[in-house]
């Protein structure tokens, strides 16, 4: 997620998401009730969004490979093959570009994005993910009919390339659907953006193997 935000916003930030202001959340495995970013924060926000106490109840659709605690709390759980989440997301982008006029992003960018997403038509996505074409269409229609949609990525547990592809697709989908990114709070960011990446952490242990270390000190781990 940090890498995707660096590619799009030129900064590897992890903003807080204003989930409570959304009326439709589409998640691709982000386990915000258990482990994703800040569970205590997002449980509270999800409760506000998904209840009738403060107005109409928002809708939450979870697309992913297994029934996590977060998926169990979704209004609808749509199972797909693990590692193919990015294909579904690119398929959604394809349908958004084909259905809605986007005038807040540069034409060359939209042309290139459309070319990338063109491969991921409903038939291709169904064959590779197990997500039925009819369900893809219904999901796209619900997403486009919502007033304040928010799309969330995954836990990052899949391969690095597919995880990055998904987070890029999710970030761009949010940008297509909400030109102001009004559900991103860049002023309140998660402390996780300051931690080492998995690659940096692995490098530390590789160094320890190559240059044997007598003592490791771990702080707040």
N, C-alpha and C positions, 0 to 999 in steps of 0.2 A: 504493500500500500504506500509506503514511503517512497519507493522507487517510482511508482506511477505518478504520485503527486509531484515528485521532482521533475519528471518528464513533462507534465502538463503545466505546473505552476512555477517551475524553476526553483522549487524549494521542497525538501523531503519532510514536509510537515504532516502531522496527524491531528487535524482539527476535530473538535467535538461536533457531533451531528445533532441537529435539532429535531430529533426523532418525534418529540411530542407535538410538533407543528405539522407533521405529515398526515395525510389522509390515506396514503397507500405506500406500504413498504414492500419492496421486492428484495429478498435476501438470497444470496447464492452460497449459503453455508456459514455466513458470519454468525458465530455462536455467542451472541451478545448477552444471553442469560447466564452463560457459564464462564467463558474464558476470553471473549473478544474485547480488546481495548480496555473497557471499564464496565464490567457487568453490573455493579451496584448502580451506577449512573444510568445505564441503559434499561435496566429493569424498571426503574422509576419512570423513565421517559416512555417506555413501551406501555406501561400500565396506563399512563395518561392518554396516550394515543389510541389504545385499543379498548377503551372503556366508553361508556355513555355518560359519564359524570360531567364532562366539560363540552358536551355537544355530540354530534354524530360519531358513531364508532368507526375508527379507521380500520383498514384492511391490511393484513399481513400475509404475504405469500412467501413460502420458503422453498427454494429449488436447490436440491442437494442430493448427495448419494446415500445419506443415512438419517435415521430419526434421532437427532440430538434432542436435548431438553428444549432448546430454542425452537426446533422444528415441530416438536410436540405441542408448543403453544401457538403455532401459526394457525390462521383461519383455514389455510390450505397448504398441504405439503405435497410437492411434486417431485418424486424420486427420479434421478437420472444417474448415468454412469459416472463414477468418480473420475475426476480429471477432465471432464468435458464441459464444465460450467462455463468456460469462456466461449464455447461454441453457441450455447444458448444465449449468452449476453450479446454476442455479435449478431445473432439472428434477430434479437430484439432491436438492435441498432438498425439493422437492415429494414425492419418493418417501420420503425420510427421515421427514417429518412424517406421511405416510400409513401408515408401517410401524412406527415406533418411538414409544413413549410418552415424551414429554419432560416431566419434572416439576421441572427445575431452573431453568426460565425462566418469567417471568410469562405468564399466559394471554393478556392483551391483546396482548402482543408476539408470541406464537405465532400468534394469530388473524390479526394484520396480516401477518405473514410468510407464512402459508398463503395469504392472499388475493393477495399479490404473486406467489407461486410458482404459483398455480392455473392461470394461463395456459399455463405451460410443461409441458404434458403431453407424453407420448412422441411423439405424432403431430406436434404443433406443433414440437417440437425437431428431429425427423427432417426435416421439410419445410424448416426454416430453416438447419439446420447440416450436413445430410448424415449425421448420426450415427443409425444404424438403431435403431429402438425396441427390438428384441431385445437389442442390445448395451448400450443404456441400462439395461435391466432387469438384465442380468448384472453390469454395473459397480456398480449400486446394491446388489445382493446381496453382492458381494465387499466393498464398503465397509462395509456393515452387519455382515458376518460377522467382520471383523477386530477385534482386541482393542485396538490402539493406532494408529488411522488418523491420517494427517496429510495435509491438503489444502493444496496450494501454488498460488499464482496465476500470473501471467504475467510477461513481461519488461516490460510496460507500454508496448509498442511500438504498440498499437492506439490508436484515438481515445480521448480523455480520458474521455468519458462511459462508454463500454463498458469501459474499463480499470477505472474506479472501481467500476462495477457488478459486475465480476468479483471484484475484491478484497473488496468488501463481502460478496458471496455466499460466497466462500471462507472469510472470517473467521467468518461466521455458521455455516457448515457445521462448521467446527472446534469452535465453541462448542456446537452441537447434539450433536456426536458425543463430546465430551470436556468435561464440565461444569467440570473444574478447569483446562482448557487446559494439561495437564501436559507437553505437548511444546513449549510456548512458554517461553523462558527470558528473562524480563523483566529479570533482573539483568545479563545479558550482552547488550548491544545493539550493533547495527552502527553504525559511525561515519557511515554514509551518511545517517542520520536528521538530521544537522546540516547537510547541504549544501543549497544553494538549490534551489528547485523549478524546473521548466522555465519556468513562467510568470515567476518572479522573474528568471531568467537572461535571458529574452527582453526583459524590461523594461529591463535594463541596456543592452542593445544598441539598443533603441529610443531610449533617452535619448542614447546616443552619436550616433545619427543626427540627432536633433533639436537637440542641443547639441554640435556637432563637437568631438571630443577629439583632442588632439595626441599623447597617449601612453597606452597601456594597459600595466599591469603585471599579469602572471599568475603566481600562486604555486601550485605543486603541482597543475598542471592537465595 
